[in-house]
């Protein structure tokens, strides 16, 4: 039996009956309003843009945060639910983590803000981007990523698919910095590198 994947990696739209247009919102079972606002608004800087009852259960409040580009993150919260920093239970269908983009110029300030707020974090160079990993007030893993190089958002899929092509040609286990650089150059995009701190790759959970 061949271990080769049957579905090619490509930025082209698949031949499917539906094509989504992006992420509208993600909804999380939250704890209470105060702790949720403290983390997502006061630390991560997401504006609270709407507050209303949970329309399926009016005993709960539904909080809407703008993640920075008009995409919305929402929480069902109730004042009788304490936060739980011990971590989330994994398993099929569970959320592993949420990832939000941050400006490379605010990368080190973000680490300082997390530390001051008592949130531990790890920093990794993931080859094609840099990431800070922390947890929210309920132990949900939050990744804060920033691009290593400047390139247009509308060409992100194209850049990543080209990096995948170069990774496969190189026989590498995962997409690395040289594959991303090569993809940007191959697509004729100006190569502008952000000044980010040195960090471990964190491959296989090794720091």
C-alpha positions as CSV (number, residue, x, y, z in Angstrom):
1,X,0.0,0.0,0.0
2,X,1.4,3.4,-0.9
3,X,1.8,6.1,1.7
4,X,1.6,8.9,-0.9
5,X,-1.2,11.4,-0.3
6,X,-4.1,11.2,-2.8
7,X,-5.2,14.8,-2.5
8,X,-2.8,17.4,-4.0
9,X,-2.0,20.6,-2.1
10,X,-3.1,23.5,-4.2
11,X,-4.5,27.0,-3.8
12,X,-7.1,26.3,-6.5
13,X,-10.8,26.0,-5.5
14,X,-11.9,22.3,-5.4
15,X,-14.7,21.0,-7.6
16,X,-17.2,21.0,-4.8
17,X,-20.9,22.1,-4.6
18,X,-20.1,24.8,-2.0
19,X,-17.2,27.2,-1.6
20,X,-16.9,29.1,1.7
21,X,-15.9,32.8,1.7
22,X,-13.9,32.9,4.9
23,X,-14.5,32.5,8.7
24,X,-17.4,34.5,10.0
25,X,-17.1,33.6,13.7
26,X,-16.1,30.9,16.1
27,X,-18.1,30.4,19.3
28,X,-16.6,29.0,22.6
29,X,-18.2,27.8,25.8
30,X,-16.7,30.4,28.1
31,X,-16.7,30.8,31.9
32,X,-17.7,34.2,33.2
33,X,-17.9,37.6,31.6
34,X,-15.2,39.3,33.7
35,X,-12.5,36.8,33.2
36,X,-13.2,36.4,29.5
37,X,-13.1,40.2,28.9
38,X,-9.9,40.5,31.0
39,X,-8.1,38.1,28.7
40,X,-9.4,38.7,25.2
41,X,-10.0,42.5,25.5
42,X,-7.6,43.7,28.2
43,X,-4.6,41.5,27.2
44,X,-5.1,40.6,23.6
45,X,-6.8,43.9,22.6
46,X,-9.9,42.5,21.0
47,X,-12.7,45.1,21.1
48,X,-16.0,43.8,22.7
49,X,-18.3,44.8,19.8
50,X,-21.6,43.1,20.9
51,X,-23.2,41.8,24.1
52,X,-26.6,40.1,24.1
53,X,-28.4,37.1,25.6
54,X,-27.6,33.6,24.2
55,X,-30.6,33.3,21.9
56,X,-30.8,29.5,22.6
57,X,-30.5,30.0,26.4
58,X,-31.2,33.5,27.6
59,X,-29.8,32.7,31.0
60,X,-26.3,33.1,29.4
61,X,-24.7,36.1,27.9
62,X,-23.2,36.0,24.4
63,X,-20.1,38.2,24.0
64,X,-18.7,39.1,20.5
65,X,-15.1,40.2,20.1
66,X,-13.5,41.6,16.9
67,X,-10.3,39.6,16.4
68,X,-8.7,42.4,14.4
69,X,-9.9,42.0,10.8
70,X,-13.7,41.9,11.3
71,X,-13.7,38.2,12.0
72,X,-15.5,37.5,15.2
73,X,-14.8,35.3,18.2
74,X,-17.8,34.8,20.5
75,X,-18.3,33.3,24.0
76,X,-21.3,32.0,25.9
77,X,-20.6,33.1,29.5
78,X,-22.4,33.0,32.8
79,X,-21.4,34.6,36.1
80,X,-21.9,31.4,38.0
81,X,-19.1,29.6,36.0
82,X,-15.6,30.1,37.4
83,X,-12.6,30.0,35.0
84,X,-10.4,26.9,34.8
85,X,-6.8,27.3,33.9
86,X,-6.0,23.5,34.2
87,X,-6.4,22.8,30.5
88,X,-8.9,21.5,28.0
89,X,-9.7,17.9,27.4
90,X,-8.5,16.6,24.0
91,X,-10.2,14.1,21.7
92,X,-11.7,13.7,18.3
93,X,-13.8,16.8,17.5
94,X,-12.3,18.9,20.3
95,X,-10.6,22.2,19.6
96,X,-6.8,21.9,19.9
97,X,-6.0,25.6,19.8
98,X,-7.0,29.0,18.4
99,X,-4.5,31.0,16.4
100,X,-4.6,34.8,16.0
101,X,-2.3,37.0,14.0
102,X,-0.2,39.7,15.7
103,X,1.9,42.5,14.2
104,X,5.6,41.6,14.1
105,X,6.5,45.0,15.6
106,X,4.4,44.0,18.7
107,X,5.8,40.5,19.1
108,X,8.1,41.1,22.0
109,X,5.6,43.5,23.7
110,X,3.1,40.7,23.5
111,X,5.4,38.4,25.4
112,X,5.9,41.0,28.1
113,X,2.2,41.6,28.4
114,X,1.5,37.9,28.9
115,X,4.2,37.7,31.5
116,X,2.9,40.7,33.4
117,X,-0.6,39.2,33.4
118,X,0.6,35.9,34.8
119,X,0.1,33.8,31.6
120,X,3.1,31.5,30.9
121,X,4.1,31.1,27.2
122,X,6.4,29.4,24.8
123,X,8.0,30.8,21.7
124,X,8.7,28.8,18.6
125,X,10.1,29.3,15.1
126,X,7.7,27.1,13.1
127,X,9.6,27.4,9.8
128,X,7.0,29.3,7.9
129,X,6.0,31.6,10.8
130,X,6.8,32.5,14.4
131,X,4.4,31.7,17.2
132,X,3.8,32.4,20.9
133,X,1.8,29.8,22.7
134,X,-0.1,30.5,25.8
135,X,-3.5,29.6,27.4
136,X,-6.6,31.7,28.1
137,X,-8.5,31.9,31.4
138,X,-9.9,28.4,30.8
139,X,-6.8,26.6,29.7
140,X,-7.6,26.8,26.0
141,X,-4.3,26.9,24.0
142,X,-4.0,30.2,22.2
143,X,-1.4,30.7,19.5
144,X,-0.3,34.2,18.5
145,X,1.5,34.0,15.2
146,X,3.4,36.5,13.1
147,X,4.7,36.2,9.6
148,X,8.5,36.0,9.1
149,X,8.2,37.7,5.8
150,X,5.9,40.4,4.4
151,X,3.6,39.2,1.6
152,X,0.0,40.1,0.6
153,X,-2.7,38.3,2.6
154,X,-4.6,37.5,-0.7
155,X,-1.6,35.5,-1.8
156,X,-1.1,33.5,1.4
157,X,-2.6,30.3,0.0
158,X,-0.5,30.6,-3.2
159,X,2.7,31.1,-1.1
160,X,2.0,28.2,1.2
161,X,1.2,25.8,-1.7
162,X,4.5,26.8,-3.4
163,X,6.4,26.2,-0.1
164,X,4.7,22.8,0.0
165,X,5.9,22.1,-3.5
166,X,9.5,23.1,-2.6
167,X,9.3,21.0,0.6
168,X,8.3,17.9,-1.3
169,X,11.0,18.4,-3.9
170,X,13.5,18.8,-1.0
171,X,12.3,15.7,0.7
172,X,11.9,17.6,4.0
173,X,9.6,16.5,6.8
174,X,8.0,19.9,7.1
175,X,8.0,23.3,5.5
176,X,11.1,25.3,6.6
177,X,12.3,28.8,6.3
178,X,14.2,28.1,3.1
179,X,11.0,26.7,1.5
180,X,9.0,29.8,2.4
181,X,11.8,32.2,1.2
182,X,12.0,30.2,-2.0
183,X,8.3,30.3,-2.5
184,X,8.1,34.1,-2.1
185,X,11.0,34.6,-4.5
186,X,9.6,32.1,-7.1
187,X,6.3,33.9,-7.1
188,X,8.0,37.2,-7.8
189,X,7.1,38.8,-4.4
190,X,9.5,41.2,-2.9
191,X,11.3,39.5,0.0
192,X,11.0,41.6,3.2
193,X,12.1,39.9,6.4
194,X,10.7,40.9,9.8
195,X,13.2,41.2,12.7
196,X,12.0,38.5,15.1
197,X,13.8,36.9,18.1
198,X,15.7,33.6,17.8
199,X,13.5,30.6,18.9
200,X,13.5,26.8,18.9
201,X,11.6,25.0,16.2
202,X,9.7,23.1,18.9
203,X,9.5,20.1,16.6
204,X,8.0,17.1,18.3
205,X,7.4,19.1,21.5
206,X,11.1,19.6,22.1
207,X,12.0,23.1,23.1
